[in-house]
Amino acid sequence: MSGDSVEIDATPVGMAARPPAIDIVSRMQRVLRDLSQAERRVADIVSADYEAATRMTIADLAQRADVSQPTVTRFCRSVGCASFAEFKISLATTLTVAAAYLKSDRVFDDDIGHLAQSIMLRAAGSVRECLDQLDTAVLGQAIEALAASRRIDLYGQGGGSAAMIEDMKLRLFRLGLPVAAYVDGHQQRMSAATLQPGDAVFALSNSGRSKTVVEAVEIARSFGARTVALTRPDTPLAAAAEIVIAMRIDEGPNVLVPTPSRYAHMAVIDTLAAGVATRMGPRARETLRRVRYTLARIGVAIPAPQTDPSAITPAIAEEE
């Protein structure tokens, strides 16, 4: 018998074949923590070079991952495919649609290069998975609520959420909006108690179970403020908020690398901020022009079309 054994499809007779998983790469990332150690080795080999994986035989992949061929078959079923052949078709389909987001033309032969590639492609995959889940109608409601608000308060707790709402504050205050970020539970409750109709709250929690954030959102809503939450579906925070941008991004098993949800949340925040700016129109454009001008006067603004500060910085240098 040759080394390349033939894989037998063990789908029971009479059972309809399951449709291939859509975007098999996202599916792999979602189930990673549930895979056995041997299956994870298969996932690592596939993730290292998706395109090469589409050309491997089941024997090739098993040998590279140092596992048995039945383990490769179990891996394929774990990611939603009935067989290795179906897995390769699904992977090839995903690559055809989204190859630009899954690979780089650069080839690394050092450990740091492989680390950078792993982190950055993981970030791209998280943003793509976020886009797949995005409810644009809900996102539009959130943009309208924030753009029309007299005041916007942002709530988040913990390292990730706290950093994200501080970033959102920077995005919104440059538009001339009255915005404040609160990461302390007591201050969140006090902030919520001072809100009224015409104001808005944006709350961020990946778990959706931060008790103080949930309570602050409930308080704000009881006083008539619009409440927007970016969180997982079917959580206490999702139940407390009026407008829920539901996002489920599973975390990977490696605690030494950034959590994938961080990239997804950042993408949503940037989309919200850009949407609010567009909704505000000339008013936002004028405020951003003033901000850039003040930075250009001290020579720190990065040149951009129609806003290159080089024309004024020499004159400023002469004045000083």
Buried (B, 14 or more C-beta within 10 A) or exposed (E): EEEEEEBEEEBEEEEEEEEBBEBBBBBBBBBBEEBEEBBBBBBEBBBBBBEEBBEBBBBBBBBBBEBEBBBBBBBBBBBBBBBBEBBBBBBBBBBEEBEEBBBEEEEEEEEEEEEBBBEEBBBBBBBBBBBEBBEEEBBEBBBBBBBEBEBBBBBBBBEBBBBBBEBBBEBBBBBBBEBBBBBEBEBBBEBBEEBEEEBBBBBBBBBBEBEBBBBBBBBBBEEEBBBBBBBBEEBBBBBBBBBBBBBBBBBBEEEEEBBBBBBBBBBBBEBBBEBBBEBBEEBBEEBBEEBBEEBBBEEEBEEEEEBEBEEBBEEEEEEE
